[in-house]
Amino acid sequence: MKIVILAAGIGSRLGNPLPKPLTTLKSGKTIMQQQIENLTKFFDIDNINIVVGFKKELIMEGFPDITFIYNQVYDQTNTSKSLLKALKKNHRESVLWLNGDVVFDSEIINLLMPSILANKSFVCVNNSKVGEEEVKYTLDNKGFIKELSKKVVNASGEAVGINFISSKDISTFITRLEECKDNDYFERGMEIAIEKDGLKVQAIDISKFRCMEIDFQEDLDNANKIF
């Protein structure tokens, strides 16, 4: 299995001149440092790939032992195209990926391991809140993801930015990511694959753990209160 961290974006909403993953938390660690420390408790660092773009040298210098993938059109594309680049590099393996602005408890990985080992695609979700600006989801009558976007109404909860595509589903997902528009989030590719290919994606509820994406200063302030 490979791990991908999406860190190519400008992150303008936070108002930070640095790439958002290099934002320092109250603990003194950057978001990305915390992510990599959590991941390497369970996985080999050689299996981690970071998709970079905006001020890529800063991330690359900070994490010299990681493999990097460069999205050279980071200022014209969204996460669908950054993830597509990474999946094309690892198209024969399952991939666990996360957004570069997610802070989370390492214990979440323990919760995910059974699905990873069973090679079942999933999206991590929080059912305790539904943010207006967040990616939201609904389920079908068998309990799999049906809708997954910021436009979902009557949502069951919100996605938290940690996801897994199995090796048996990855080719289909790549095809659908290729169909996405440049400004689409990767969730659009999952929605298309669910609708057109019958892709089965589990929703794994991580609500009991600390996990949040840092989009705005308010998010950063809240993260610093709980981490």
C-alpha positions as CSV (number, residue, x, y, z in Angstrom):
1,M,0.0,0.0,0.0
2,K,1.1,3.6,-0.7
3,I,0.2,6.7,1.2
4,V,-0.4,10.0,-0.4
5,I,-0.6,13.5,1.2
6,L,-2.1,16.2,-1.0
7,A,-0.1,19.4,-0.3
8,A,0.0,21.3,-3.6
9,G,-2.6,24.0,-2.9
10,I,-2.0,27.6,-2.1
11,G,-4.3,27.5,1.0
12,S,-5.3,31.2,0.6
13,R,-8.2,31.0,3.0
14,L,-5.9,30.6,6.0
15,G,-3.9,33.7,4.9
16,N,-0.6,32.1,5.5
17,P,2.4,32.9,3.2
18,L,3.7,29.3,3.6
19,P,2.1,26.1,2.3
20,K,-0.7,25.3,4.7
21,P,0.8,21.9,5.7
22,L,3.7,23.9,7.2
23,T,1.5,25.8,9.5
24,T,2.8,25.4,13.1
25,L,0.5,24.1,15.7
26,K,0.5,25.0,19.4
27,S,2.5,21.8,20.0
28,G,5.4,23.3,18.0
29,K,5.0,20.8,15.2
30,T,3.7,21.6,11.8
31,I,0.5,20.0,10.5
32,M,2.6,17.9,8.1
33,Q,5.1,16.9,10.8
34,Q,2.2,15.6,12.9
35,Q,0.8,13.7,10.0
36,I,4.0,12.0,9.1
37,E,4.8,11.1,12.7
38,N,1.3,9.6,13.0
39,L,1.6,7.6,9.8
40,T,5.1,6.3,10.5
41,K,3.9,4.7,13.7
42,F,2.2,2.2,11.4
43,F,3.8,2.5,7.9
44,D,7.2,2.7,6.4
45,I,8.2,6.2,5.4
46,D,9.4,4.9,2.0
47,N,5.7,4.3,1.1
48,I,4.7,8.0,1.7
49,N,4.3,10.3,-1.3
50,I,3.6,14.0,-1.0
51,V,2.0,15.9,-3.9
52,V,3.6,19.4,-3.9
53,G,3.0,22.6,-5.9
54,F,2.9,26.0,-4.1
55,K,6.3,26.8,-2.7
56,K,7.3,23.1,-3.1
57,E,10.9,23.7,-2.0
58,L,9.9,24.5,1.5
59,I,8.0,21.2,1.9
60,M,10.8,19.2,0.2
61,E,13.5,20.8,2.3
62,G,11.5,20.1,5.5
63,F,10.9,16.4,4.7
64,P,14.0,15.2,2.7
65,D,13.2,11.5,3.2
66,I,9.8,11.5,1.5
67,T,9.0,10.9,-2.1
68,F,7.5,13.9,-3.9
69,I,5.2,14.2,-6.9
70,Y,5.0,17.7,-8.5
71,N,1.7,19.2,-9.7
72,Q,3.1,21.9,-11.9
73,V,-0.4,23.4,-12.5
74,Y,-1.2,23.6,-8.8
75,D,-2.6,27.1,-9.3
76,Q,-5.0,26.0,-12.0
77,T,-6.2,22.7,-10.7
78,N,-7.8,21.2,-7.6
79,T,-7.4,18.0,-5.6
80,S,-8.8,15.8,-8.3
81,K,-5.8,16.4,-10.5
82,S,-3.2,16.3,-7.7
83,L,-4.6,12.9,-6.6
84,L,-4.7,11.7,-10.2
85,K,-1.0,12.3,-10.6
86,A,-0.3,10.3,-7.5
87,L,-2.6,7.4,-8.3
88,K,-1.1,7.1,-11.8
89,K,2.3,6.6,-10.1
90,N,0.8,3.8,-7.9
91,H,-1.9,2.4,-10.1
92,R,-1.3,-1.3,-9.1
93,E,-1.6,-0.8,-5.4
94,S,-4.1,0.3,-2.8
95,V,-3.7,3.9,-1.7
96,L,-4.4,5.7,1.6
97,W,-4.6,9.4,1.0
98,L,-5.2,12.5,3.1
99,N,-5.5,16.2,2.6
100,G,-2.4,18.1,3.7
101,D,-4.3,20.2,6.2
102,V,-5.8,17.4,8.4
103,V,-4.7,17.1,12.0
104,F,-5.8,13.8,13.6
105,D,-5.2,11.3,16.4
106,S,-2.9,8.5,15.4
107,E,-5.4,6.1,17.0
108,I,-7.6,6.6,13.9
109,I,-5.2,4.4,11.9
110,N,-6.0,1.5,14.3
111,L,-9.6,1.9,13.5
112,L,-8.9,1.9,9.7
113,M,-6.6,-1.1,9.7
114,P,-9.2,-3.8,9.3
115,S,-10.6,-2.2,6.2
116,I,-7.1,-1.5,4.8
117,L,-6.1,-5.1,5.3
118,A,-9.4,-6.3,3.8
119,N,-8.7,-4.0,0.8
120,K,-12.0,-2.2,1.0
121,S,-12.4,1.4,-0.2
122,F,-13.5,3.9,2.4
123,V,-14.0,7.5,3.3
124,C,-13.5,8.7,6.9
125,V,-16.5,10.7,8.2
126,N,-17.6,12.6,11.2
127,N,-21.2,12.2,12.1
128,S,-21.3,14.5,15.1
129,K,-21.3,17.7,12.9
130,V,-22.0,18.9,9.4
131,G,-20.2,22.0,8.4
132,E,-21.7,24.2,5.7
133,E,-18.3,24.6,3.9
134,E,-17.3,20.9,4.3
135,V,-17.6,17.9,2.0
136,K,-20.8,16.1,3.1
137,Y,-22.2,12.7,2.4
138,T,-25.3,10.5,2.2
139,L,-25.6,6.7,2.2
140,D,-27.5,4.3,0.0
141,N,-29.8,1.6,1.3
142,K,-26.9,-0.8,1.8
143,G,-24.9,1.6,3.9
144,F,-22.3,2.7,1.3
145,I,-21.5,6.2,0.2
146,K,-24.1,7.6,-2.3
147,E,-23.4,11.3,-2.5
148,L,-20.1,13.1,-1.6
149,S,-19.7,16.8,-2.2
150,K,-20.1,20.2,-0.6
151,K,-23.6,20.5,-2.2
152,V,-25.2,17.5,-0.4
153,V,-28.4,18.3,1.4
154,N,-29.8,16.4,4.4
155,A,-26.3,15.0,4.9
156,S,-25.5,12.2,7.4
157,G,-22.2,13.9,8.3
158,E,-19.0,15.3,6.8
159,A,-15.9,13.8,5.3
160,V,-12.7,14.6,7.2
161,G,-10.1,14.2,4.4
162,I,-8.7,10.7,5.1
163,N,-9.6,8.1,2.4
164,F,-8.6,4.8,1.0
165,I,-9.0,3.3,-2.5
166,S,-8.5,-0.5,-2.9
167,S,-6.2,-2.0,-5.5
168,K,-9.2,-3.6,-7.2
169,D,-11.0,-0.2,-7.5
170,I,-8.1,2.1,-8.3
171,S,-8.2,1.7,-12.1
172,T,-11.9,2.7,-12.2
173,F,-11.2,5.6,-9.9
174,I,-8.3,6.9,-12.0
175,T,-10.6,6.8,-15.1
176,R,-13.2,8.9,-13.3
177,L,-10.7,11.4,-12.0
178,E,-9.5,11.9,-15.5
179,E,-13.1,12.9,-16.4
180,C,-13.2,15.5,-13.6
181,K,-12.8,19.2,-14.4
182,D,-9.7,21.0,-13.3
183,N,-11.4,22.7,-10.5
184,D,-13.1,19.6,-9.1
185,Y,-12.3,18.1,-5.7
186,F,-11.3,14.4,-5.8
187,E,-14.7,13.6,-4.2
188,R,-16.3,14.3,-7.6
189,G,-14.3,11.4,-9.1
190,M,-15.6,9.1,-6.4
191,E,-19.2,10.2,-7.0
192,I,-18.9,9.5,-10.7
193,A,-17.5,6.0,-10.0
194,I,-20.2,5.3,-7.5
195,E,-22.9,6.4,-9.9
196,K,-21.6,4.9,-13.2
197,D,-19.5,1.9,-12.0
198,G,-21.2,0.9,-8.8
199,L,-18.1,1.6,-6.7
200,K,-18.7,0.5,-3.1
201,V,-17.2,2.9,-0.6
202,Q,-17.6,2.5,3.1
203,A,-18.1,5.4,5.5
204,I,-16.0,4.9,8.6
205,D,-17.1,7.1,11.5
206,I,-14.2,8.6,13.4
207,S,-16.3,11.0,15.4
208,K,-15.0,9.8,18.8
209,F,-11.4,10.8,17.8
210,R,-9.9,14.2,17.3
211,C,-9.7,15.0,13.7
212,M,-10.2,18.3,11.7
213,E,-9.2,20.1,8.6
214,I,-7.6,23.5,8.9
215,D,-9.2,25.9,6.3
216,F,-9.6,29.1,8.3
217,Q,-7.9,30.8,11.2
218,E,-10.9,29.8,13.3
219,D,-10.1,26.1,12.5
220,L,-6.5,26.6,13.5
221,D,-7.5,28.2,16.8
222,N,-9.9,25.3,17.5
223,A,-7.2,22.7,16.6
224,N,-4.8,24.4,19.0
225,K,-7.4,24.1,21.8
226,I,-7.8,20.3,21.4
227,F,-4.4,19.0,20.2
